[in-house]
Amino acid sequence: MPSPTAETPGGGGLLDGPLPMRRARWWWVPGAVLLIALVAFVLARHAEEEQFLHLLRQARPGWLLVAVLLQLATYLCDGVLWQRVLRHTGVRAPVWGLARLSLMKLTFDQLIPTAGIGGSMMVARGLRKVGAAPGAAAAAILMTLLCFYAAQALSVGWSLAYLWSHEELDALVQWMATAFAGVAVAVPAIILLLAGREDWRPGPWLRRVPGLPALLRAVAGVPPGLLRDPRLLAQGTLLQTAVFVLDAATLGVLVRALGEATSLGTVFASFMMASVAQTVSFIPGGVGTFEAASVAMLSFLGLPVEAALTATLLLRGFTLWLPLLPGFYLLRWSLSGNKRQDDH
């Protein structure tokens, strides 16, 4: 049986080519319009505007610090998952360095939206620098995707049961869950079907997407046994579930920072339904759709709409906007280092 760390035949440079740097024009407009409309709707009434500003002013710094720590733990979960995949192939790498790649991927995907392809290629290049073969680097990314959808499916299933028990399982929630089920089944199935098929070549329409042909060819070179290891899949699913729990806990901590209180089940179900809306919307970062779904679910389950909006916007600040500052610095340092290496 060939070693999973062996070089993919003819594929040594598939993940080492230039990253897709072309920016998608106006990618942010639909989400920004939806987000502005949501905030304007909540602030349309004077009393709610005053309550919104009052909640922002009284946010407790101690709870905000806890939110930062919870978010740092999410990047560590990604780093641990990649470390376990690489260790399975005989490569050892520090968790903190791999966690840094997770932060850089988030930044790259937000600054240059390429449906996650550019960020994935950047992570693969980072894994290659620590000694991973092309197949192992691609396997780490694909394992993250497989475990992400498995963990999301489990978490969404629990959330639907929770909403059903509270008689909040309305038609819109059922529609989102159905659409998510299609995505959650299709993406892992495609990954598992392509893994190991080195003779497969992407069609003409796929070759038009920047970076996608190289990534798909790398997927075809991944040892399929690595992606079907039950122990590795179970560990990865547990780690990705922990990411969802930590993100939902961050939302709960921010609700508490505003002086409000709600159950852990309410916060988790609301966060998961918002993540489903983000997944099925296909808007980069889920800007607008995540916020709308989160505010709607929290308010439906008893939280005042002003507190729901404030907590959701703070959550997005911690999970999406605030990480861009250190992520941009790390990304710029990494790309400039790659350019110096190429020049040399």
Disulfide bonds with the S-S distance in Angstrom:
none
